[in-house]
Amino acid sequence: MSGLTTHVLDTSRGRPADGVRIDFSEVAADGSIRLIRSVVTDRDGRARVVDDGDLRPGRFVLTFHAADYFRATGTGTTDPPFYDAIPVRFGVTELDRHYHVPLLVSPFGYVTYRGS
């Protein structure tokens, strides 16, 4: 069954990023974006975005609100922030697999990949 989770790690502080708001949206064929829901990471930096069995094929985007998180934690950012919101676009094709999209983030860099 396919679902969608994420895990955000704050590499500038060496710990999970709790309290990060993440918008989950669908990208239509014409390129328009429709917000489906917003979630917030827990104390371990994790969030269940879509329950198992509720994900369908398509193009999606997770938007991680990094600058809001770094401002809330008092971690040094610039004004305006170098990275404000980080969009990660991906496609869902395999409904028999779980999708996990981790984000390693600092005020000046990030890495993402398809996790397990």
Secondary structure, DSSP 8 states (H G I E B T S, - for coil): ---EEEEEEETTTTEE-TT-EEEEEEE-TTS-EEEEEEEE--TTSEEEEE-TT---SEEEEEEE-HHHHHHHHT----SS-S-S-EEEEEEE--TTS-EE--EEEETTEEEE--B-
